[in-house]
Amino acid sequence: MVDGGLSMADGERDLADSGVPLPPRYRAFLQAALNLSPATWAREDEALDRLDLFHANAQAGPATLTPTAPPPPDHVWRPATFERQRRHLREVPS
């Protein structure tokens, strides 16, 4: 038996590798099919609302991540300091 999901994913991967983007409505439906529960699909209004959201997201394209904070300074990780602290703790009399 052929797994239709794997065949579909292979076809989508082939399209992506060849530079052909998937249409936004198709990506929206695929995202809905993979993420919505049968109970949500049974409620037509809710399913259509979710499809609208997925479609808007697919049209917007991939998100670009921008850092919200600068990276930590280099002095945050200092193994030598930790080693001095460990030695000091071993020297404390009990």
N, C-alpha and C positions, 0 to 999 in steps of 0.2 A: 504494500500500500504506500502510495506517495503522500508525504506530508505537505498539504497545500500551503501551510504557513511558511515552511522552509523554502519551498519553491518560489513563493511570492517574495520572500526576503532576498533570495538569491537574485531574482529579477530586478528588484529595487537596487540592490548593491551594484549589479551590472550597469543599470542606468546611471547611478551616481558616479561610477568609475569612468563612464564614457562622457561625463559632463552634462548629462541631461537631468535637469531638476524635476522633481515630482511636482505636479500641480498642487497648489495650496489646498483645494477642496479634497483631493485624494489624501494628502498628508493629514488633514483634519479628521477625515473619516477613519483612517488607519489608527491615529492616536486615540480616537474615541473607542474604536473596536478593541484596542488593547487595554484601555484603562477603565471603561465604564462597566459596571456590574449589570447582570441581567435584570436586576430590579430597576436600575436606572433606565435601561432600554425599554422596560415595560411602561414607564411613564413618559409618554411621547413629548409632552411640553418640556420636561426636564432634559430629556435626551437632545431635543432640538436646541435648547439653550446651551448645553455643553458643546454641541457641534458648532454653534456660532462662536463660542469662545475659542475652541480649537482652531477654527478657520481664521479668526482674527490673528491668533498667534502664528499660524503658518504663513499668513500674508506678511507679517511683520519681519519674518526671517529669524535667523539665529540671534540669540542674545549676545551682546558683547560685554564681557566682564571688565569692569574698571575697578582698580583697587580703591577701597574706601579709606584706607589708612596707609601711611608709608610703611615700608618693611621695617622690621625691628633693627636697631643698630647692631653692628658686629660684636659689640662687647656683651651682648645678652648671654651668649654661650661661651664660657671660659672654663674649659676643663682644668686648667692649672689652679684656678681659684678653688674649685671643688676639691681638688686633691689636697690643697693646704688645709681646707676645713676638715676633711676626713682625718688627716694626721693630727690636727689639733684635738679632735674629739677622742682619738685613741689615747692621747696624752693626759686627758682629764682623769684625776684619781677618783676612784670609786669609794 
